[in-house]
């Protein structure tokens, strides 16, 4: 095997470059010194050859930051057979807490071999150990054990790298090897079919989605591509039933980022999401496709903590890259559209309070150990999407950014005043610092009325591509803000025949219910949490301390008060950005004529500013909704019911 054992030393520099590589001899047949060393020299990579037995000492000296080896066979569970000595490297790497990777083509994976125990290990000629250059160097009569390979258990691996990307892990942490292979084959089949189709039609194979690099290689699916892709993945095809021509495929994505299809077959349905390496509505705006991996893993986390309120994840394919999940179809509708139609969803406030409490508590230091929290923060670092959030919510609305838009000229003076508002700008800057620095819990990151599918009895949260670790208050505040936008927009959609009085009252009660349910459920979970969690541990707050309960009664109200105040401030910033920033909502934009819309927007804008700058003055959520109702009643039309 030309890809012999290697120990990577030195971290990548600022540009992500490899600083140094150490390759081992790979005794007894010396593939490392004969082949790997040759490859490294020819490629011009900085490298050093070491004896196999020196690897552990090199690790102990702190010179190795990752180990990458090849593979002769990878079993269905991730157990990997490679040249003898690989297992030793893996054990030493684990001892020194150095990540250990397999790098091999997909053809090395054998899904018919369940695990490493089923891999036959052959014995090589004993003269490889007893002789040197044809001369015997070992004592006559000594026994020889000379296996060609050893097996590294999957639990010692940090990752398996292939030409189609990293093999993903299933929800339980095991490598999802068989599904990855199926996805890779499906992707290859799809590309071959598309290439053949393009050749037949004399059409260029590459889409015009960007200039070179990752964007140039990306192939967005079309309806037929969706059918071909799903047909090649047995468990997804089986869920749909029938055959590909029987499936109804609809592109249903209405967001700015990804492609989304609803697929319905004779036996069932699913939703397929594909993440391009750019913003879907602006192909010149490049994005990392790792966001798809993050969204898939977040969906699994949310499914573990709040399964009633997220669609079931069915499949993740890092090569597409895409996610297949349960399709939440009719009678469910997007919450924002239902609100625009004047509907009421009695369970919404309670559902969203439970969802936020359970997902935020369950991924915080109140439920996790400190090591687990730090690992999750790293795993869910979503830098590009976070920078979009920071720019669109905390920066651009307070400046004359090119992408900003508002109802002009009606709101020109209001926007000019906002741009001069030092207190608002300072408050927004504080929130950006908080959002960036306080990696407190796993956020959905984009929790608004466009990311919830509802019926009168159910609520399902979707589209977690902005997920990251951040302050708990962000998710809670953002969702309440979007309900308040709908509240202020309600008069714009009302008529004399349908004044929407009942809906406005319900919207305010839903805002209050989101917070009260969140607070009650969060405190309930806190009371039931094991004291092994790192925050407020048993050493300080356990039953053995006579003042532990009294101490918690001091801590908990202060904690919840901080979340409440920050949620109001984040909510205010989210209201403002939807009115004067880049991305608006149909709540307001659908109101005509513009003069009518501007009145509703001004009310919301002023209330958003109040929450942003003075939210700390509110004592409870009822005061907040009362203030929103008062802000609305400014005597200007539209205002229903008419007096």
N, C-alpha and C positions, 0 to 999 in steps of 0.2 A: 504494500500500500504506500503510494508516494506521499500521502498526507499523514506522515508519522507524528509521534507525540511532540508537542511543543509547549513550553511554558512562557507565557507572555510577561515581560517585565517592563515597568514604566508605564505611567498613565498617558493617555492621549493629551496633547497640549491644547492650547486655547482653540486651535483649529480642528481638534479631534483627530490628530495624527498619532500613529504608533511611535513611541519613543525608542523602544528596544525590544528585541525578541531573544529568548533563550531556547535553543532546541537541544533535546537530549539525544544521546547516541542511539537509543532503542536497541539495546542488546537483546538477544545474542546475535541478531542478524544485521544490526547496524544500519537499519533503514534511515534513521535520523541523521547520522553523520554522512551517509552516502547520498541520500536523496533530499531530505528536508533542508539540510545545510546548503546543498547545491541550489535549490530553488530560492532560498533566501538571498544568496549571493547574486544570482542572476537577476532577481527582482530589485536589487539594490537596497534591501531592507537592513537596518542596523541589527546585527545578530551575533550571538555568542554560542558556541557549542559547549555543552557540559556533560559530564558523566551522569548516567541515570541516577546513581546513588547520591549525587550532589543536589538534586532538586529540592529535597526537604530543607537542607541547610540554606539554599538560596531563598526559599520562602521565609524561613525564620529570620533572615537578614533584612526582610522587608523590601526585597527587590522585585517581587512578583505581585502583580495586581489582578491578574486573571490567567487562567489556564484554558487553552483551547486544544482539543485533540480530535483526531479523525475517528472513523468507525468502520468496522468491517460488517457489522450487522446491528440494527436497532430493532428491538422487539416491540410488540404492540403496546406494552406498558412503559416504554422508554428505557428499559434496561439495555445497556450497550456493550457489545463485545468489540474489543480492539486489541492491538498488539500487547503482549504480556508486559506488565508494568504500568498499564493505564490505571488499573484499580489502585495501585500504590500511590500514584499521583493524586487520584481523587480523594483518597483518605487523608493524605497530607494536606491537600488544599482545604478540606473540611476542617481539619484541626487548626489551620492558620486562618480560617474564615476568609478564604479566597474563592471567588466564584469559579466554577468549573463548567466549561461548555463543551458540547459535542458539535462539530461542524462536518456535515456530510450531505451528499445529495439524497433526494427523496428515494432514489432507487436502492439506497442502502437499507431502507426501512422494510421490515418483513412483518406485515400485519397478521400473518398466519402463525407466527411464533409468539405465544402469549407473554412470555417473560424470559429472563436470562437463564433460568433453569433448563429451558428447552433448547438452548443453543449448544450444539456439540462442539467441544474443544478438542482439537487434534493435538497429538504429541509430535514434536519435530525430532529430527535425527539427533541422537545423543552426542555425536561428534562435534556439534556446534558448541558444546560446553567442554568437552574433554580434549579437543584438539585446537591448535592454532597454527595456521599455515601448513596444515597437513601433519604436524608433529604433535604427539600426545603430550599434554601438559598436566593432565589430572592423573591421580594415582590409579593404577590398575585395580579393578575390582570395585571401584566406587559406583554406587547406583546413581542414575540420572533421572530427574523429572523436568521435562522441557516442554511445557505447553506453549502453543503458538499464541494463544489469546487469554485474556481474562475478561471478566464482566463487571462493569460499573453499575451498581443499582441506581435506578432512576432518582431515588431520593437524595443522591449526592450531586445531582446535576442542577446547575442554575438555569440551563436552557439548552435546547437543541436547535442549531442553526442550519437552515437548508437554503437552496437557491430560491425557494418560494417564501422565505421568511422564517421567523421563529415558530416552532411548534407550540400552539397555545396550551394553556392548562385548563382543565375542566374546573367546575365550581369547587370541587373538593381538593384541588391542588395537584392532582395527577395529570400527566401529559395526555392530551387528547390526540394520540397518535393516529388511530384509524380514521377519525373524522377529518384530520388534517390531510391525510393521504387522499381520501376521497375528494376533498375540496380541491387539492392540487391537480388531481386528474381531471376533475370537472372543469377547472379553470383552463387547463391545457386543451381539453376537448373543445371548450368554447372558443378559445383563440384560433384553433385549427379550423373550426366551422366558419368563424367570421372571416378568416383569411381566405378560405375557399370561396365564400360568398362574394368577397370584395374582388377576388380575381375574376370570377365569372362576370361580374358587373363592371369590370374595369374601373373600380373605384379605389382610391387610396385607402390603405388599411388603417392609418393612424388618424384619430379625431383631431380637430383643430381646437384643442383644449389648453394649449400653452406652448411655450417655446422650449423644446428639449427636455432633458432630465426626466424626473419622475412624472411630470405632467405629460410629456410627450409619449411616454410608454403607457399611460393609463388608458384603459378602454372602457368607457361607460356602457352599461348594458342598455339594450332596447327591449321591447316586449318579447321578441323572439329569443333574444339572449337570456332573458330571465327564465323563459321556459326551458331552454337547453341547459342552463346552469342547474336549475332545481331538479330536472329529470336525472341528472348524473349523481345526485345525492339521495341514496335510497330512503332514509328516514324522512326526508322532507317530501320527496315524491309520494311516499306512502301516506303521509298525512293528507295530501291533497286528493289522492285517489285518481283513478282513471289514468289517462296518458296526457302528455304535454298539450296536444291539440285541444283537449277538453277544458284546459284551465283558462279562466278569465283573468287577464293581467291588466291592471290599471296603475298608471303613475299618479300617486296621490301626494307627493311631497309638496308642501306649500311653504317650507322654510327656505332659508338662504344658503344652507350649507351642503346638504346631502341629497342624493336621489333616493326616492322611496316608492315601492310598489306594493299594492295589495293584490294578492293572488288567491283566487278561489277555485276549488276543484269540486268534483262530485262528493268527496268524502270530508272535506274540511278546507281550511284557509290558513294563510300565514301572511306576514308582512316581511318584505325583504328591503334592507337599507344598504346602499353602497356609498362609501365615502370617497369622493375624488380628492386629489392632492391640491385642491384649490377651493375657494368659495364658489358654490355652484352658480350663483348669479353674477359672479365677477371672476372669470377664469384667470385674470392677471394677478389675483390675490392668492398667493400660495399658502397652503396649510399642510401640516404634517398629518399623514394618515394614521399615525399612532393614536389619534383621537378615537378611531373606531375601536381599537383594542380597549381603550379606557372605557368607552361607553358600554361595551359588552361586559366588561368585568364589573362595572358599576351596576348594570342591570341585574347581574347575578347577586351582588351585595344587597341591592334593594329588594330583590326577590326573597332573599333569606330573612330580611328584617321586616318587610311589609308586603308579603306575597299577595294580599288582596288588592293591592293598589298599583301593581305594575304588570305588564304583559309577560308571559312566560318566555324566557329565552330558549330558542330551539337549536341554534347553530351559530358559531362564529368562524369566519374564514379570513385569516390575516392576509391571504393572497389576493382576494377580490378587491379591496378588503370590504367585508360586509357582515351584517348580522341578520339572521332570520329569527323572527319572534312571532308569538301568537298575534293574530290580527284581531283587533278590537273593532268590530264592524257595527253596522246598524243593529239596534237603534241608537248606539253610542254616537255622539257627535263631538267635535272639538268644542270645548267649553266656551271659547270666545265667540264662536258663531251662534251657539245656543243663547248666550247672553244678549247678543245683538238682536236676536229674534224675540227677546222679551221673556225668555223662559226662566223658571226657578228650579233649582236643584237642591231639595231639602237636606240631603246628606253631605253636601259638598264641604261645608265648613268643618264638620266633624272628621270626615275622611282626610282632608288635607292637614288638619291638626295632628291626627294620628300618624300619617305618613311622615311628616317632618319630624315629629318627636322620636319616632322609632328609628328612622334612618340616621338622624343626627346624633342621638344618644348612642346608638349601637356602634358608631364608628368613631366615637370620641374617647378621650382618656378616662371618662367615667365608666366605660365598659371594657377598655383594652389596657393591656400593659404598655409601658412606655416604648419597649422595643417594637412591639406590633404596630403601634401608632407611627413610629418613625418609618418603618418599612412601608406602611400604607401611604404615607405622605410622599415617599419617593415613587412608589408605583403609580400613583395618580397625579403626579406632576404633569400638568396640562398647560404648558407655558404659552403656546400660541393662542389658545382659546382664552386663557386668563388675560393676555395682553389685549385681546379684542374687548373683553369685559371692561378692563381698566380704561381703555380709550373711549369706548362708547358711553359708559355710565358716569365715570368720575372726571373725565377731562374735556372731551369735545363739546358737550352742551354748554359749557361755561366760557367758550371761546368762539371765534369766528371760523371754526373748522369748515373746510370746503364741503364735507358731506352732510353738514347740518341742513335741516329744512324745517319749515313751520308755515302756518297759514299766514301768508303775506298778502297785503300790507297790514292786515287786521292785528297781528301780534308783533309787529316790528318793534313798537315801543316797549312791549313786555320783554322781548328777547334782549333788546339793548340794555334794559334795566338789569336783567339777569347777568349779562356780561360785565356790568359794572359793580355787581353785588359782591363785595369783599367777603362778607360773612358766608354767603352761599359757596363761594369758591373755596374758602378755608375749610368749611364743613365737608365738601366733596373731597378735598385733598386728604383730610383726616380719614375718611372712609376708604380711600384707595390704600393708604398705609395699613389700615386695619385688615382690608381684604387680602393684601399681599403678605402681611407678617403673621396674621393669626390663623395658622393652619390647625383649626380646632376640631373639625369634623368633616366627613365626606359630603360635600354639597352636590346637589343635583346641578346647580350652577346656572340654570335657565328656567326656573320654575315660575311659569306664568300661565295665563288662561289659554294660550296656544299650545301648551305642552301637557294638557289634561284632556282625556276623553271621558265623557260623562253620559249617564242616564239619570233619571230621578233617583235610582237606588245604588249606582256604582260610580266610582271614580278611578281612572287609571292614568298614572303619570308616565309620559314617554319622553324621548329625545333628550338624553343626558349627555350630549356631546360636549357640553361645557363643564362637565363634572371635574371637581378638583377638591383638595382640602382647603378649607377657609373658615371664616367665622360663621357660627350657626345662625346668627341673626340675618345673614344675607338671604338664605332661602325663604325664611319665614316672612321677612320684610318685603321681598320681591313679590311673593304671591299675594299678600294683602294689598300691595300697591296696585296690582293689576285688577283686583276686585274694585278698588276705589276708582280707577280709571273708568271701569264699566259703570260705576255709580254716577260719576259726573257726566258720562256720555249719554246716560239714559234719557235725559230731557231732550237731547237732540234727536232721538229716535221716536219719541212719544208723539202722540196725536191727541186731539180732543176725544176721539173715540176710544183710544187706548193710551191713557196717561201714564201707565207703568208705575203707579203709586206703590202697588204691592211689591213689584220687583225691586224698587229702590229700597224699600224697607228691609226686604230680605237680604239685599247685597250688604247693607250695613250690619245686619245681624250675622251674616256669614263672615265678615271681617272679624267681628268680635269672637265668633265661635272658633275660627282658626286659631286665634291666640289662646283663648281659654282652654281649648282641647289640647293644644300643644303643651301648654304649661302644666296642666293636670297630668297628662300622660308622661311627660318628661319627669316630673317629680315622682310619679308612681314607679317608673323604671329605675330611677335613682334609688328609691327606697328598697327595691328588690335586687339591686345589683350586687354581685359578689364583691367583697372588700379586697379581692386580689387586684382589682383595677388600680391603675397608678394614681388617679386623682383622688384626693381625700382618703388615703389608704387606711387599713385597719390599725397600722402602727400609731396613727394619730386619732382615728375616729372609730376604732373598733369597740366591741362590747366590753372589752377589758378596761376601758377608760371610764371612770365615773362621770365624766363631763362630755362624753362623745356625742350624745344626742343633743345636748345643749349647744355644742359647737356646730353640729350640722344645721341646727335651727338658725344659727347666725349665717352660715355659709350659703345655704340654699336660696333664701330670699334675695341676698345680694347678687348671687349668680343670675337668677332669673330677671332681676331688675336690669342688670347690665345687658342681657340679651334683648329685653323689651325695648330699652332706649335705643340700642343700636339697630334693632329691626325697624323702628320708626324712621330713623335717619336713612337707612338703606332704602326703605320704601319711598321716602321723599325723593331720593336721587333717581330711583327707577321711574317714578311718575314723570319727573322733569325730562329725562332722556327720551321718553316716548312721545313727547310733545314738541321738542325743539332739536332733537338729535337726528341721527341718521335713520334709525329703524323705528317707524311708527306702527300703530295697530289699527285694524279696521274699526275698532270701537269708535274712534274719533274720525278717522279718515272717511268713513262712509256717510258722515253727516253732511247734508247739503241744505241750503247754500253755504258758502264759506263764512258768511257773517254769523249764521246760526252756530256753525261748528266752533268758531273762534270764542264765542261766549262760554261754551262748555269747556273748551281747552283752557281758557283763562282761569276759570274756577279751579280746575285741576292743577294748573301750574302754580297758582297761589297757595293751594293746600300742600302741594309737594314741597314748596319752599318752606312752609311752616314746619312740616315734619323734619326736613333736612336740618334746619337751623335751630328750631325751638322744640323739637320732639321730646327733649329731656324734661320739659315742663309738665308733660302729661303724667298723671299718677296711675291711670289704668286705661284699659282699652275702651271702656264706655265713654270716657272723656274724648277719646280720639274720634269715635264715630259720631258723637254729638257735634264735635267741631267740624267734621266733614259736612254734616247736614246743614249747619249754620253757614258754612262757606258757600254752599249751593244757593241758599236763599238770599240772593243779592238784589232781587227785584227786577232783573233783566230777563227778557225773553230769549230762549225758551225756558219756561218754568211751569211745570204742570203739578197739579191741576190749576188751570187759570182761575184767578179770583174773579 
